[in-house]
Amino acid sequence: MKLSRVLPAVAGAVLAVTALGSTVASADTTSAPADVAPAIIDGGNAESGPWAARLFSGGQEACSATIIGPKWILTAQHCVEGGDLTFNIGDLDQSKGEKASAVNVTEHPSVDLALVELDREVDATYAKLADSQIVNNGDQVQVFGWGATCTDKPEIECQAQLLKVANVDVTGVNAPCTDYRGGDAVCASRGDGITAGGDSGGPMFSGDTQVGVASTSDRSSTTAYTHVASYRDWIKDTSGI
């Protein structure tokens, strides 16, 4: 399943790209995503997220992400295209946390993943990444992000101040489920909430393990997360983690 709109990044305005940025388009299994950005509609405030990282591009709210090692951030490829990346790390409030800047960005050549090397080491609780497929159709998983919380106005106007979480139900793993660049993905349907613009690059967790990175959403009923386990070797080769 390929959703028609990427979760856009929220850098002052909606980015016209195919990914989960600050805006999300309607589901369409035949056309390519048109925007980049997701945020969690409904759901609730997260009680914990020490691995969470808020991504800013040019000083503006853009995407969500996770810290996976002392100097490494994992996020979506479509989130890093704006450059001038900075992060607030390890706090539920997007305006707080440890601050760090990007010194190197490595984009996956064919799927919606990127690794960002920080300018300094950050002492945090690092996200544990899945090394193999641990989710299946029918499983309930959790998605986290600082994305939009509204559908009645521009998503940049309703980005979450506090990290949000929603339960979603897995509907597909890998082909025909894909991220916006055609990579392996975990697709899910709305549970008590759904991702929206600004949630892009944020994590999907099964228990205490990150299994996905937010790529696309229709901001209503379905979402697709790039499948971490499928690209674990690339993550290790790039970051050493």
TORKOL-4160 file (C-alpha; in steps of 0.2 Angstrom, whole numbers, padded with zeros to 4 digits, m for minus):
241
<pt num="1" X="0000" Y="0000" Z="0000"/>
<pt num="2" X="0007" Y="0017" Z="m0005"/>
<pt num="3" X="m0001" Y="0032" Z="0003"/>
<pt num="4" X="m0004" Y="0048" Z="m0008"/>
<pt num="5" X="0004" Y="0060" Z="0004"/>
<pt num="6" X="0020" Y="0061" Z="0013"/>
<pt num="7" X="0021" Y="0068" Z="0031"/>
<pt num="8" X="0028" Y="0086" Z="0027"/>
<pt num="9" X="0040" Y="0095" Z="0037"/>
<pt num="10" X="0034" Y="0111" Z="0046"/>
<pt num="11" X="0047" Y="0124" Z="0041"/>
<pt num="12" X="0037" Y="0139" Z="0041"/>
<pt num="13" X="0025" Y="0132" Z="0028"/>
<pt num="14" X="0020" Y="0116" Z="0020"/>
<pt num="15" X="0034" Y="0108" Z="0010"/>
<pt num="16" X="0028" Y="0103" Z="m0008"/>
<pt num="17" X="0036" Y="0085" Z="m0007"/>
<pt num="18" X="0030" Y="0068" Z="m0006"/>
<pt num="19" X="0032" Y="0063" Z="0013"/>
<pt num="20" X="0025" Y="0066" Z="0030"/>
<pt num="21" X="0029" Y="0084" Z="0033"/>
<pt num="22" X="0018" Y="0096" Z="0041"/>
<pt num="23" X="0003" Y="0092" Z="0029"/>
<pt num="24" X="m0004" Y="0075" Z="0024"/>
<pt num="25" X="m0014" Y="0071" Z="0009"/>
<pt num="26" X="m0028" Y="0058" Z="0007"/>
<pt num="27" X="m0024" Y="0040" Z="0004"/>
<pt num="28" X="m0022" Y="0034" Z="m0014"/>
<pt num="29" X="m0014" Y="0018" Z="m0017"/>
<pt num="30" X="m0011" Y="0022" Z="m0035"/>
<pt num="31" X="m0003" Y="0040" Z="m0035"/>
<pt num="32" X="0013" Y="0046" Z="m0027"/>
<pt num="33" X="0012" Y="0056" Z="m0011"/>
<pt num="34" X="0011" Y="0075" Z="m0014"/>
<pt num="35" X="0016" Y="0083" Z="0003"/>
<pt num="36" X="0029" Y="0079" Z="0017"/>
<pt num="37" X="0022" Y="0080" Z="0035"/>
<pt num="38" X="0013" Y="0071" Z="0049"/>
<pt num="39" X="0007" Y="0076" Z="0066"/>
<pt num="40" X="m0004" Y="0066" Z="0078"/>
<pt num="41" X="m0022" Y="0069" Z="0077"/>
<pt num="42" X="m0031" Y="0064" Z="0093"/>
<pt num="43" X="m0021" Y="0051" Z="0103"/>
<pt num="44" X="m0014" Y="0059" Z="0119"/>
<pt num="45" X="0001" Y="0066" Z="0127"/>
<pt num="46" X="0016" Y="0054" Z="0130"/>
<pt num="47" X="0021" Y="0050" Z="0147"/>
<pt num="48" X="0039" Y="0046" Z="0142"/>
<pt num="49" X="0050" Y="0049" Z="0127"/>
<pt num="50" X="0068" Y="0051" Z="0133"/>
<pt num="51" X="0074" Y="0046" Z="0115"/>
<pt num="52" X="0063" Y="0059" Z="0107"/>
<pt num="53" X="0071" Y="0073" Z="0096"/>
<pt num="54" X="0062" Y="0088" Z="0089"/>
<pt num="55" X="0070" Y="0093" Z="0072"/>
<pt num="56" X="0071" Y="0111" Z="0067"/>
<pt num="57" X="0076" Y="0117" Z="0050"/>
<pt num="58" X="0082" Y="0135" Z="0049"/>
<pt num="59" X="0076" Y="0137" Z="0066"/>
<pt num="60" X="0058" Y="0132" Z="0062"/>
<pt num="61" X="0048" Y="0117" Z="0068"/>
<pt num="62" X="0050" Y="0104" Z="0055"/>
<pt num="63" X="0049" Y="0085" Z="0060"/>
<pt num="64" X="0051" Y="0072" Z="0074"/>
<pt num="65" X="0066" Y="0060" Z="0076"/>
<pt num="66" X="0074" Y="0049" Z="0088"/>
<pt num="67" X="0092" Y="0049" Z="0095"/>
<pt num="68" X="0100" Y="0031" Z="0093"/>
<pt num="69" X="0117" Y="0034" Z="0099"/>
<pt num="70" X="0128" Y="0048" Z="0108"/>
<pt num="71" X="0130" Y="0058" Z="0091"/>
<pt num="72" X="0117" Y="0050" Z="0080"/>
<pt num="73" X="0099" Y="0055" Z="0075"/>
<pt num="74" X="0087" Y="0044" Z="0065"/>
<pt num="75" X="0073" Y="0053" Z="0055"/>
<pt num="76" X="0065" Y="0053" Z="0037"/>
<pt num="77" X="0075" Y="0057" Z="0022"/>
<pt num="78" X="0062" Y="0070" Z="0017"/>
<pt num="79" X="0064" Y="0079" Z="0033"/>
<pt num="80" X="0083" Y="0084" Z="0030"/>
<pt num="81" X="0081" Y="0092" Z="0013"/>
<pt num="82" X="0080" Y="0110" Z="0020"/>
<pt num="83" X="0097" Y="0110" Z="0028"/>
<pt num="84" X="0102" Y="0120" Z="0044"/>
<pt num="85" X="0096" Y="0106" Z="0055"/>
<pt num="86" X="0096" Y="0108" Z="0074"/>
<pt num="87" X="0088" Y="0097" Z="0088"/>
<pt num="88" X="0080" Y="0098" Z="0105"/>
<pt num="89" X="0083" Y="0081" Z="0112"/>
<pt num="90" X="0076" Y="0070" Z="0127"/>
<pt num="91" X="0062" Y="0081" Z="0133"/>
<pt num="92" X="0043" Y="0080" Z="0131"/>
<pt num="93" X="0042" Y="0098" Z="0128"/>
<pt num="94" X="0048" Y="0102" Z="0110"/>
<pt num="95" X="0056" Y="0119" Z="0116"/>
<pt num="96" X="0067" Y="0110" Z="0129"/>
<pt num="97" X="0080" Y="0097" Z="0130"/>
<pt num="98" X="0098" Y="0095" Z="0125"/>
<pt num="99" X="0102" Y="0106" Z="0110"/>
<pt num="100" X="0113" Y="0100" Z="0096"/>
<pt num="101" X="0116" Y="0104" Z="0078"/>
<pt num="102" X="0120" Y="0093" Z="0063"/>
<pt num="103" X="0137" Y="0092" Z="0056"/>
<pt num="104" X="0134" Y="0078" Z="0043"/>
<pt num="105" X="0118" Y="0071" Z="0035"/>
<pt num="106" X="0118" Y="0054" Z="0026"/>
<pt num="107" X="0102" Y="0050" Z="0016"/>
<pt num="108" X="0097" Y="0033" Z="0011"/>
<pt num="109" X="0099" Y="0031" Z="m0008"/>
<pt num="110" X="0082" Y="0024" Z="m0011"/>
<pt num="111" X="0070" Y="0024" Z="0005"/>
<pt num="112" X="0064" Y="0038" Z="0016"/>
<pt num="113" X="0077" Y="0037" Z="0030"/>
<pt num="114" X="0091" Y="0048" Z="0035"/>
<pt num="115" X="0105" Y="0048" Z="0048"/>
<pt num="116" X="0111" Y="0064" Z="0056"/>
<pt num="117" X="0128" Y="0066" Z="0065"/>
<pt num="118" X="0128" Y="0079" Z="0079"/>
<pt num="119" X="0141" Y="0091" Z="0083"/>
<pt num="120" X="0143" Y="0084" Z="0100"/>
<pt num="121" X="0139" Y="0069" Z="0111"/>
<pt num="122" X="0122" Y="0070" Z="0120"/>
<pt num="123" X="0119" Y="0060" Z="0135"/>
<pt num="124" X="0101" Y="0052" Z="0133"/>
<pt num="125" X="0092" Y="0036" Z="0133"/>
<pt num="126" X="0094" Y="0030" Z="0115"/>
<pt num="127" X="0081" Y="0022" Z="0105"/>
<pt num="128" X="0083" Y="0003" Z="0103"/>
<pt num="129" X="0081" Y="m0002" Z="0085"/>
<pt num="130" X="0073" Y="m0018" Z="0078"/>
<pt num="131" X="0086" Y="m0030" Z="0071"/>
<pt num="132" X="0072" Y="m0041" Z="0063"/>
<pt num="133" X="0054" Y="m0041" Z="0059"/>
<pt num="134" X="0044" Y="m0041" Z="0076"/>
<pt num="135" X="0027" Y="m0034" Z="0070"/>
<pt num="136" X="0014" Y="m0043" Z="0060"/>
<pt num="137" X="m0004" Y="m0039" Z="0054"/>
<pt num="138" X="m0016" Y="m0035" Z="0068"/>
<pt num="139" X="m0003" Y="m0030" Z="0081"/>
<pt num="140" X="m0006" Y="m0014" Z="0090"/>
<pt num="141" X="0009" Y="m0002" Z="0090"/>
<pt num="142" X="0013" Y="0016" Z="0096"/>
<pt num="143" X="0017" Y="0031" Z="0086"/>
<pt num="144" X="0025" Y="0047" Z="0093"/>
<pt num="145" X="0027" Y="0065" Z="0087"/>
<pt num="146" X="0025" Y="0083" Z="0089"/>
<pt num="147" X="0015" Y="0085" Z="0073"/>
<pt num="148" X="m0001" Y="0094" Z="0069"/>
<pt num="149" X="m0016" Y="0091" Z="0081"/>
<pt num="150" X="m0029" Y="0099" Z="0069"/>
<pt num="151" X="m0037" Y="0096" Z="0052"/>
<pt num="152" X="m0047" Y="0113" Z="0051"/>
<pt num="153" X="m0032" Y="0125" Z="0048"/>
<pt num="154" X="m0014" Y="0125" Z="0042"/>
<pt num="155" X="m0004" Y="0112" Z="0051"/>
<pt num="156" X="0010" Y="0124" Z="0055"/>
<pt num="157" X="m0003" Y="0133" Z="0066"/>
<pt num="158" X="m0007" Y="0118" Z="0078"/>
<pt num="159" X="0010" Y="0109" Z="0080"/>
<pt num="160" X="0010" Y="0100" Z="0097"/>
<pt num="161" X="0020" Y="0108" Z="0111"/>
<pt num="162" X="0021" Y="0092" Z="0121"/>
<pt num="163" X="0026" Y="0075" Z="0113"/>
<pt num="164" X="0010" Y="0065" Z="0108"/>
<pt num="165" X="0007" Y="0047" Z="0106"/>
<pt num="166" X="m0007" Y="0036" Z="0098"/>
<pt num="167" X="m0011" Y="0018" Z="0096"/>
<pt num="168" X="m0012" Y="0012" Z="0078"/>
<pt num="169" X="m0016" Y="m0006" Z="0071"/>
<pt num="170" X="m0003" Y="m0014" Z="0059"/>
<pt num="171" X="m0012" Y="m0018" Z="0042"/>
<pt num="172" X="0004" Y="m0023" Z="0032"/>
<pt num="173" X="0022" Y="m0026" Z="0033"/>
<pt num="174" X="0033" Y="m0023" Z="0018"/>
<pt num="175" X="0027" Y="m0025" Z="0000"/>
<pt num="176" X="0014" Y="m0020" Z="m0006"/>
<pt num="177" X="0016" Y="m0008" Z="0009"/>
<pt num="178" X="0029" Y="0005" Z="0005"/>
<pt num="179" X="0035" Y="0022" Z="0011"/>
<pt num="180" X="0034" Y="0037" Z="m0001"/>
<pt num="181" X="0050" Y="0032" Z="m0010"/>
<pt num="182" X="0045" Y="0014" Z="m0012"/>
<pt num="183" X="0055" Y="0007" Z="0002"/>
<pt num="184" X="0049" Y="m0007" Z="0014"/>
<pt num="185" X="0036" Y="0000" Z="0027"/>
<pt num="186" X="0025" Y="m0005" Z="0041"/>
<pt num="187" X="0007" Y="0001" Z="0037"/>
<pt num="188" X="m0006" Y="0005" Z="0050"/>
<pt num="189" X="m0024" Y="0010" Z="0052"/>
<pt num="190" X="m0030" Y="0023" Z="0065"/>
<pt num="191" X="m0033" Y="0017" Z="0083"/>
<pt num="192" X="m0036" Y="0031" Z="0095"/>
<pt num="193" X="m0026" Y="0043" Z="0084"/>
<pt num="194" X="m0017" Y="0045" Z="0068"/>
<pt num="195" X="m0001" Y="0054" Z="0062"/>
<pt num="196" X="m0001" Y="0071" Z="0053"/>
<pt num="197" X="0011" Y="0085" Z="0047"/>
<pt num="198" X="0026" Y="0087" Z="0058"/>
<pt num="199" X="0026" Y="0069" Z="0064"/>
<pt num="200" X="0037" Y="0064" Z="0049"/>
<pt num="201" X="0053" Y="0056" Z="0054"/>
<pt num="202" X="0046" Y="0051" Z="0071"/>
<pt num="203" X="0046" Y="0033" Z="0078"/>
<pt num="204" X="0034" Y="0019" Z="0078"/>
<pt num="205" X="0037" Y="0008" Z="0093"/>
<pt num="206" X="0032" Y="m0010" Z="0097"/>
<pt num="207" X="0035" Y="m0012" Z="0116"/>
<pt num="208" X="0052" Y="m0004" Z="0119"/>
<pt num="209" X="0059" Y="m0006" Z="0102"/>
<pt num="210" X="0058" Y="0006" Z="0087"/>
<pt num="211" X="0051" Y="m0003" Z="0072"/>
<pt num="212" X="0047" Y="0012" Z="0060"/>
<pt num="213" X="0051" Y="0030" Z="0055"/>
<pt num="214" X="0036" Y="0040" Z="0049"/>
<pt num="215" X="0035" Y="0043" Z="0031"/>
<pt num="216" X="0017" Y="0045" Z="0025"/>
<pt num="217" X="m0001" Y="0048" Z="0031"/>
<pt num="218" X="m0018" Y="0053" Z="0025"/>
<pt num="219" X="m0021" Y="0062" Z="0042"/>
<pt num="220" X="m0037" Y="0052" Z="0044"/>
<pt num="221" X="m0036" Y="0033" Z="0044"/>
<pt num="222" X="m0019" Y="0026" Z="0037"/>
<pt num="223" X="m0001" Y="0029" Z="0039"/>
<pt num="224" X="0015" Y="0021" Z="0033"/>
<pt num="225" X="0032" Y="0020" Z="0042"/>
<pt num="226" X="0048" Y="0015" Z="0034"/>
<pt num="227" X="0053" Y="m0002" Z="0041"/>
<pt num="228" X="0068" Y="m0001" Z="0052"/>
<pt num="229" X="0073" Y="m0019" Z="0052"/>
<pt num="230" X="0074" Y="m0019" Z="0033"/>
<pt num="231" X="0087" Y="m0006" Z="0033"/>
<pt num="232" X="0096" Y="m0011" Z="0049"/>
<pt num="233" X="0112" Y="m0015" Z="0040"/>
<pt num="234" X="0113" Y="0002" Z="0032"/>
<pt num="235" X="0110" Y="0011" Z="0049"/>
<pt num="236" X="0124" Y="0000" Z="0056"/>
<pt num="237" X="0136" Y="0003" Z="0042"/>
<pt num="238" X="0133" Y="0022" Z="0042"/>
<pt num="239" X="0133" Y="0026" Z="0061"/>
<pt num="240" X="0141" Y="0011" Z="0069"/>
<pt num="241" X="0126" Y="0008" Z="0079"/>
